[in-house]
């Protein structure tokens, strides 16, 4: 469906805000290289081009911030609300699991969200 002008402006503002949040979070991290920022931007951009809803695209931009930067779930919740936080948490590796089990665990959590 076609978005109204105001819906487009609101969506673009949210997406730009997510990129700014990503970059600010990366700067706070000592080990988050530029390539990771570019990867996250590519993920969000692909989701946007595929027509996913705004919260999904925002979560795509931010999908690695919990596991790779000082940002935690409450920070994300405060900035972006429940849906984005749930999506990012589902896509964040559980670092307590052995490396080989992490991807399966992440996939299972994503499938649970639908």
C-alpha positions, 0 to 999 in steps of 0.5 A: 500500500502507498504511504502518505507523505507524513508516513514517509517522513515519519518512517525516514526519520525513524530509519535515520535515527536508527543509523545515528543510534548505531553509529553512536553506539559503535563509537562507544565500543572499543571493538566495533569496527567500521565493517560491522557498521556497514554490515548493519546498514546493509541489513537494514537497507535490504529489509527496507528495499524488501518492504518490511515494516518500519520496526523490522527495518530499524531492528535490522539496522540495530541487530548487533548493538546488544551483543557488540556495543555497550548498549543493552536491552533497556537502552534499546527499549527506552529509545525504540520500544518493545517491538524493536527491542524484541526483534534485536534481542531475538537476533542477538547471540547468547554469548553464554552458549558454545559458538556452534550452538549460538546460530541455532539458538538465534534462529529458534528465537527468530522463528518464535517471533514469526 
